[in-house]
Amino acid sequence: MQHQGQGRFAGKVAVVTGAGRRKGLGEAIARRLAADGAAVILSDIGRAADAATPDGMIGAVSELQAVAADIAADTGARIETFICDVRDMDQMRALATFAVERLGGLDFWINNAGIGYLMKPLLETDVSEWQAVIDVNLTGCFNGLKAAAEVMAPAGRGGRVINIASQAAKSGFPFAAAYCSSKHGLVGLVRSAAIELGRHGITVNNVCPNHVTTGLGAWQNEYFSKQLGLTMEQYLEAMKGRIPMGRPGLPQDTANAVAFLCSDEAVYITAESMNVSGGEEPH
């Protein structure tokens, strides 16, 4: 039966991958869509699967369930959870099927899961580490896009697929060859997919935030400041100095952009990679 909530997304069903960590982008996105009336499925890998998905860097089952319970209590929306590995196409298809069977459809699919913690100088990066980042950040988004489109296209009611890319989809950064390559790849992915899926009323876009100090972001601050020989205070001050708006991004900045791209106002926007960087990226 189709979910019926209140708000501009009443009756809509959203999937957000990589949503199992407190104060992460996935939580902020899910919370915003739920506040606007959507029923939301929060997905994450749930447990360490291999060297590329260590405990402490992934959304564990207990944390995923706690995030879902908090959002449900705060918004009154229908919230479900689903454990899956974005690297596995069969699991992504199962997630899309779960949305239809449990909540009655699929309208918004947000590819948020990503690896941002395998960062090393190029000459120290092993090919297995390169592959791990590509597998999650790029292939994982392809899997999600395909799984969503396979459901949305025949349903005939359109849809939105949004990848959480990065400022690293537009600019290069040291110690992040795999990460930047994976995010740059998403620009090509949406440009191609949008051409094919437009006739089905499905838009495909990227949101490209600059640095956001989530749990992962705090790890990145520590890592990059050490690599650059700066104190944490010097590193953060230099970052603010590059941003015309004078501060790093907040999770809700990204969530607001996602909500806009899901809205009726964005029905004619597709194949885009939207900067949400406080003006940092163009400068």
Long-range contacts (C-beta under 8 A, 24 or more apart in sequence): 1-104, 2-103, 2-104, 2-105, 3-38, 3-39, 3-78, 3-103, 3-104, 5-37, 5-38, 5-39, 5-76, 5-77, 5-78, 6-37, 7-35, 7-36, 7-37, 7-38, 8-36, 8-37, 8-263, 8-264, 9-33, 9-36, 9-37, 9-38, 9-107, 9-108, 9-262, 10-37, 10-38, 11-37, 12-37, 12-38, 12-39, 12-105, 12-107, 12-108, 12-262, 13-38, 13-39, 13-40, 13-41, 13-99, 13-103, 13-104, 13-105, 13-106, 13-107, 13-108, 14-38, 14-39, 14-40, 14-41, 14-107, 14-108, 14-109, 14-110, 14-262, 15-40, 15-41, 15-43, 15-95, 15-96, 15-99, 15-106, 15-108, 15-109, 15-110, 15-144, 15-148, 16-40, 16-41, 16-42, 16-43, 16-110, 16-112, 17-43, 17-44, 17-84, 17-86, 17-95, 17-110, 17-111, 17-112, 17-113, 17-140, 17-144, 18-43, 18-44, 18-59, 18-86, 18-112, 18-113, 18-114, 18-164, 19-43, 19-44, 19-59, 19-64, 19-67, 19-112, 20-44, 20-45, 20-46, 20-58, 20-59, 20-60, 20-61, 20-63, 20-64, 20-67, 20-81, 21-58, 21-59, 21-63, 21-67, 21-214, 21-215, 21-216, 22-63, 22-66, 22-67, 22-215, 23-214, 23-215, 23-251, 24-59, 24-214, 24-215, 24-216, 24-251, 25-112, 25-164, 25-209, 25-212, 25-214, 25-251, 25-254, 25-255, 26-59, 26-110, 26-112, 26-113, 27-67, 27-71, 27-251, 28-251, 28-252, 28-254, 28-255, 29-110, 29-112, 29-164, 29-251, 29-254, 29-255, 29-258, 30-67, 30-71, 30-79, 31-71, 31-74, 31-75, 31-255, 32-252, 32-255, 32-256, 32-258, 32-259, 33-108, 33-110, 33-255, 33-258, 33-259, 33-262, 34-71, 34-72, 34-75, 34-77, 34-79, 35-74, 35-75, 35-77, 36-259, 37-77, 38-77, 38-107, 38-108, 38-262, 39-77, 39-78, 39-79, 39-80, 39-103, 40-71, 40-77, 40-78, 40-79, 40-80, 41-79, 41-80, 41-81, 41-82, 41-95, 41-98, 41-99, 41-102, 41-103, 42-67, 42-68, 42-71, 42-79, 42-80, 42-81, 42-82, 43-81, 43-82, 43-83, 43-84, 43-95, 43-113, 44-83, 44-113, 45-83, 45-84, 45-85, 45-86, 45-113, 46-83, 49-85, 51-128, 51-132, 52-115, 52-118, 52-129, 52-132, 52-133, 52-135, 52-136, 57-117, 57-216, 57-219, 78-103, 86-111, 86-113, 86-136, 86-140, 86-141, 86-143, 86-144, 87-135, 87-136, 87-139, 87-140, 87-143, 88-143, 89-143, 89-146, 89-147, 92-143, 92-144, 92-146, 92-147, 93-147, 93-150, 95-147, 96-147, 96-148, 96-150, 96-151, 97-151, 99-151, 100-151, 105-155, 105-157, 106-148, 106-151, 106-152, 106-155, 106-159, 107-152, 107-157, 107-158, 107-159, 107-160, 107-262, 108-159, 108-160, 108-162, 108-262, 109-144, 109-145, 109-147, 109-148, 109-152, 109-159, 109-160, 109-161, 109-162, 110-162, 110-163, 110-164, 110-258, 111-140, 111-141, 111-144, 111-145, 111-161, 111-162, 111-163, 111-164, 112-164, 113-140, 114-140, 114-164, 114-182, 115-179, 116-179, 116-216, 116-220, 117-216, 117-219, 117-220, 118-178, 118-179, 119-175, 119-176, 119-179, 119-220, 119-223, 120-175, 121-174, 121-175, 121-227, 122-175, 122-177, 125-177, 125-178, 129-178, 130-177, 130-178, 132-178, 133-178, 133-179, 133-181, 133-182, 134-178, 134-181, 134-182, 134-185, 136-182, 137-179, 137-182, 137-183, 137-185, 137-186, 138-181, 138-182, 138-185, 138-186, 138-189, 141-186, 141-189, 142-189, 145-189, 145-193, 145-204, 149-193, 149-197, 149-200, 149-202, 152-200, 152-202, 153-197, 153-200, 153-202, 156-200, 157-201, 158-200, 158-201, 158-202, 158-203, 159-200, 159-201, 159-202, 159-203, 160-202, 160-203, 160-205, 160-261, 160-262, 160-266, 161-193, 161-197, 161-202, 161-203, 161-204, 161-205, 162-204, 162-205, 162-206, 162-207, 162-258, 162-261, 162-262, 163-189, 163-190, 163-205, 163-206, 163-207, 164-206, 164-207, 164-209, 164-254, 164-258, 165-206, 165-207, 165-208, 165-273, 166-208, 166-209, 167-208, 167-209, 167-210, 167-211, 167-275, 167-277, 167-280, 167-281, 169-206, 169-208, 169-273, 170-208, 170-273, 170-275, 170-281, 171-281, 174-227, 175-223, 175-224, 175-227, 183-208, 186-273, 187-273, 190-270, 190-271, 190-272, 190-273, 191-271, 194-270, 194-271, 195-271, 197-270, 198-270, 203-261, 203-266, 203-267, 203-269, 203-270, 204-270, 204-271, 205-261, 205-269, 205-270, 205-271, 205-272, 205-273, 205-274, 206-272, 206-273, 206-274, 207-254, 207-257, 207-258, 207-261, 207-273, 207-274, 207-276, 208-273, 208-274, 208-275, 208-276, 208-277, 208-281, 209-249, 209-253, 209-254, 209-257, 209-276, 209-277, 210-243, 210-248, 210-249, 210-275, 210-276, 210-277, 210-278, 210-280, 210-281, 211-239, 211-248, 211-249, 212-248, 212-249, 212-250, 212-251, 212-253, 212-254, 213-248, 214-251, 217-248, 242-280, 242-283, 243-277, 243-278, 243-279, 243-280, 244-278, 244-279, 244-280, 244-283, 245-278, 245-279, 246-278, 247-278, 248-278, 249-276, 249-277, 249-278, 253-278
